[in-house]
């Protein structure tokens, strides 16, 4: 398949932006087109919805809890919060506390304007955690799932590809891990870590990438889709060489061939190869996404639902991609209860790719304190039903949690 025609021509017609062109306008108050409203959240409730926001700690897990004046609660489990605690408790939580949840789209822009000097993952991940809790709260308030709030549920089963591959293993061991995973889950796609991660062309050990991918194709056959993630291992020249190997093995995409900030190097790879180039998991700049999509540096866009700032910002990237006729396949390292984020997002966004990422290393995360439990069956995971995120946390479990910080009355 030609990389310039990865999606059908109809994809570019989705989510056409309204309003003026920011790039050419000289009018006062002009805004970038990606700020155009997507979901009209205000239409779901005639009255404002505001919340007190708390950070909870239960054992090793952290949660953001949003509680409305009516007592409705939204809960979001968070990741890597130890690295971002001051940004969450001093920046994100105080900003969103007490503000009308119906204005979340506009609030995300106002949050950026207020904190633009801090922009990056350390700012946007805490914003995502609060946004996820507020979406859960709002969905429970109006009796709708997050997918319904994100434009309407279009699919209730989400096909996944297995990820989580490591570089500390041998080629044979890594192929065996996914062979078990394919048999256990019925998945039809896997993603291998190749190269050495930001390694300046070095492999984890000499010849590992070639041996692993060739063995995988031989072992799994042609019906299993194989993806490859270099985590920025190569310069353009080496990435092109590796890309030709991937193309010969009919790999589905080549992810992050060059270090993520080296856009010009990635662009050289994209222009030289016929296979799709994927990337964007480290990025949190709409300007950069717009540039990479507009120049066709990427054929598959992969914002992380946390690092990029949550559902709304990822959906805006999806809208950019849809206009260019390319898919969005969000980066995902979360399983267990936090699977609800990727599943709710994928249930609603029109131009998601054929498979969503789901980490697998031979076992599922065991979290008996929430319902539903997420299991891959026949290669898919069911989107949780019910309002909000569709996940219920055991009240007895949360009752034992310590309140770390509170914002709002």
MOKAVEN-V266854 format. One record per residue. RES is the residue in one small letter. PSI is psi in degrees with one decimal (999 if undefined). Layout:
res psi
RES PSI
RES PSI
This chain:
res psi
x 131.3
x 132.0
x -21.3
x -3.2
x 43.6
x -36.2
x 163.6
x 159.0
x -22.5
x -20.7
x -36.4
x -16.6
x -14.0
x 145.3
x 47.2
x 135.0
x 147.8
x 158.8
x -175.4
x 163.7
x 118.6
x -35.3
x -27.3
x -13.8
x 144.2
x 6.8
x 144.4
x 140.3
x 7.9
x 142.2
x 154.4
x 148.4
x -24.7
x -11.8
x -4.4
x 138.4
x 138.2
x -45.0
x -14.3
x 53.0
x -26.8
x -22.8
x -13.8
x -14.6
x 133.2
x -16.4
x 151.2
x 150.7
x 115.1
x 163.7
x 150.0
x 141.9
x 131.0
x 150.2
x 124.7
x 150.1
x 122.6
x 106.3
x -123.3
x 0.3
x 143.7
x 146.8
x 144.7
x 128.4
x 126.9
x 127.0
x 122.7
x 169.0
x -25.1
x -2.7
x 3.1
x 137.8
x 138.9
x 135.7
x 133.5
x 124.2
x 141.8
x 166.6
x 152.7
x 28.4
x -26.6
x -31.7
x -20.2
x 13.8
x -49.5
x -35.4
x -34.0
x -51.8
x -26.2
x -18.6
x -60.3
x -51.5
x -48.0
x -32.1
x -45.9
x -22.2
x 133.5
x -2.6
x 154.0
x 117.1
x -26.5
x -19.3
x 20.7
x -39.1
x -47.6
x -37.4
x -36.1
x -36.6
x -41.2
x -36.3
x -41.9
x -46.6
x -39.1
x -31.4
x 26.1
x -28.3
x -16.4
x 2.2
x 141.4
x -175.5
x -36.8
x -22.7
x -46.1
x -29.3
x -48.7
x -37.8
x -39.1
x -42.2
x -42.9
x -43.4
x -40.5
x -42.2
x -38.8
x -36.4
x -41.2
x -44.8
x -47.6
x -42.0
x -42.1
x -31.9
x -41.5
x 0.8
x 35.9
x 149.6
x 161.7
x -38.8
x -40.9
x -38.2
x -27.9
x 32.5
x -4.1
x 138.4
x 123.6
x -16.3
x 142.1
x -9.0
x 128.9
x 111.6
x 141.7
x 155.2
x 145.1
x 129.1
x -163.2
x 6.8
x 146.9
x 175.7
x 1.4
x -5.3
x 169.2
x 166.0
x -43.2
x -42.4
x -40.5
x -40.2
x -38.2
x -37.5
x -48.8
x -27.6
x -42.2
x -40.6
x -42.0
x -40.9
x -38.7
x -38.4
x -18.2
x 12.3
x 155.0
x 9.1
x 145.9
x 158.8
x 126.5
x 144.8
x 121.7
x 169.0
x -151.5
x 8.0
x 105.1
x 42.8
x 9.1
x 49.8
x 1.8
x 140.8
x 166.0
x -40.4
x 155.1
x 127.7
x -1.3
x -46.2
x -50.6
x -47.3
x -42.4
x -47.7
x -38.7
x -41.0
x -39.2
x -46.8
x -40.6
x -39.2
x -43.4
x -22.9
x -179.5
x -12.2
x -15.5
x 130.2
x 131.8
x 125.4
x 159.0
x 131.0
x 116.8
x -13.2
x 44.1
x 30.6
x -23.0
x 156.2
x 175.5
x -43.4
x -45.9
x -38.4
x -37.6
x -41.4
x -46.6
x -39.4
x -35.3
x -36.5
x -46.1
x -43.1
x -40.2
x -27.5
x 8.1
x 43.2
x 148.1
x -39.0
x 162.9
x 108.7
x 135.6
x 61.2
x -34.2
x 161.5
x 137.4
x -26.3
x -13.6
x 72.4
x -40.0
x -35.5
x -44.1
x -38.3
x -39.5
x -40.2
x -45.6
x -39.5
x -26.5
x -21.0
x 153.8
x -14.4
x 155.4
x 138.8
x 131.1
x 153.6
x 177.2
x 0.0
x -27.7
x -11.3
x 148.6
x 23.7
x 120.4
x -35.4
x -41.9
x -43.2
x -43.6
x -42.0
x -46.6
x -36.6
x -44.6
x -31.9
x 1.4
x 39.5
x -30.2
x 146.6
x -17.2
x 126.4
x 134.1
x 56.6
x 145.2
x 136.6
x -15.9
x -56.1
x -30.5
x -7.9
x 11.7
x -168.8
x -48.6
x -47.0
x -37.4
x -38.6
x -33.0
x -38.6
x -40.2
x -39.0
x -42.5
x -46.3
x -40.2
x -39.2
x -28.6
x -1.4
x 30.4
x 156.4
x 163.8
x 130.7
x 89.5
x 143.1
x 139.8
x 125.0
x 11.4
x 137.9
x -169.4
x -141.9
x -32.1
x -2.6
x -24.0
x -28.5
x -53.8
x -33.7
x -43.8
x -41.5
x -49.3
x -22.9
x -23.2
x -30.0
x 125.6
x -41.5
x 35.8
x 153.1
x -179.8
x -25.4
x 140.9
x 151.8
x 135.8
x 116.9
x 140.8
x 126.1
x 34.9
x -3.9
x 160.3
x 151.5
x 128.3
x 109.6
x 86.9
x -4.9
x 13.4
x 160.0
x 138.8
x 165.4
x 145.9
x 118.9
x 139.6
x 122.7
x 127.4
x 36.8
x 5.3
x 160.2
x 135.3
x 136.3
x 129.2
x 135.8
x 168.1
x 169.4
x 159.8
x -138.6
x -10.8
x 14.9
x 136.6
x 125.5
x 134.1
x 118.2
x -34.7
x -35.3
x -47.4
x -29.4
x -24.8
x -6.0
x 146.5
x 140.2
x 113.1
x -40.0
x 151.3
x 140.0
x 132.6
x 160.4
x 999
